[in-house]
Amino acid sequence: MSNLNRGGSGAHAAVAESIGKRIVNGVYSVGSILPNEADWSAEFGVSRSVVREAVKMLTAKGLLTSRPRIGSRVAPRQRWNLLDHNVLAWYAEAPGQSQFLASLQEFRHIFEPEAAAMAARKRTEAQMEKISTACRAMGSAETLSERSIADVAFHNAILEAAGNELLLPLGSLIESTLDRLFLMINRVAGQLRHAQKLHEDIEVAIRRGDPKAARQAVRALLENSDDYIARVQEMNQIHDTTEVAK
Amino acid sequence: MERLRPIDPTALLFEASAAASSLVNMLGREIVAGVYKEGAVLPNEAAMLERFGISRTALREAYSKLTAKGLVQARPRVGTSVRPRVHWNMLDHDVLAWHLQIVPVDEIATDLYTLRRMIEPAAAELAAKMRSDDDVKNISEALSDMRRHATEEAALVEADFRFHVAILTATHNPFINAFSSLIRAAMLTVFEMSWRGAEVIKDQRLKQHETVGDAIRDRRPARARRLMEDLLEESIEDARNADIGDG
């Protein structure tokens, strides 16, 4: 097993990642009692206090519950904080997650059009400026990663402009979807230009203070992503079949 | 005569961790309430130990919990400081609870209702398509508990919460699920409000819940959505009336 003892504050995050992935992948099943501090400390080659930090992190993310004397157990799935950036990322990589993007998109269809409509009604000038800046940055980005960062900023700025604090944590779901989409992006020609136009429609609708148009524009964007995901998955299947044929 | 306590290292750990969790509560509340501003560096370790009369272990334990909640960060040579609000994990049970204690209840209730009206009708529609037989059983058990405890506020609120969560669970979408478990604190606060002072319409409201359950059981998505929209709309009225009654 790899030695994670790199010292510094990164060590416990790396241990938490290893353990977190095993939980999400089902290597440790729900309700099972996990190895103790000493075992993990030996396996990862780190001190027990590093393991303890990692366990605390995972507890805060809802992946495990720990009690003195009994040790740690894997928490029931409903308690896992899937809105947490790390948990989302581990979850996205777990095998058997073909449903992952579909579920994310399903939820985005529920909250994003409405959030944009709220933003069209309530946005301040400063919030509008943030949305517009991100939209322009998307258009002028020279690399895919620059564009991806601007894209995430655009969606987060809309959530913020909706003026409902409870919406903000959902930004992590959008970010995770976009990360996944960007892994696929080169596959379909013309996709970027079209997507840019769809984002600009949203920006204009919010600027004009038109909730209906904003809602509609976000739906169009999400449907475009749905189509895109479906096409890429189709291509992957063809690709997989060819691989097998070789 | 005072009895000597057995020296049990686990017991000592227990004490440290109990002290830490009450410290987490105190500091967390102060940070959320703005006693320590965003970006501000917290008093140094010695000052904290003196103020709270706790051990260094307990203080560090508390800091690491607050760090996990996104409220503070420790930097070498600078110390522990309050992170900007955007990094706070608002859907963490504790953070949300501290927030609820300082924000005017009607403000958080408005935010929560807005969010519920965005999500729950769509979830009811989805549930009517996706529900398993177990889901139907959970929904109907929650409903009969609501009826049985119609006059006991705490049990009623719990059963009502269970009803709404069972519908969110019946969507079989893990993200909608995660969302429901995290807004628990906010929902309970608002539920208590919406039942208070609503005695007169309780029976009608109970029936309304049952019709939502029936639509999901009968796999009628459009009807489930519409009935859930009505239910939430009228719950808001209940809450407003309760507010007026109490104020």
Interface residues (C-beta under 8 A of the other chain):
Chain A: E53 K56 M57 T59 A60 K61 P68 R69 R77 Q78 R79 W80 N81 L82 L83 D84 Y91 S103 L104 E106 F107 H109 I110 F111 E114 A115 M118 N164 E165 L166 L167 L168 P169 L170 L173
Chain B: T10 L13 F14 S17 S64 K65 A68 K69 V86 N89 M90 L91 D92 D111 L112 T114 L115 M118 I119 A122 A123 L126 T169 N173 P174 F175 I176 N177 A178 F179 S181 L182 I183 A186
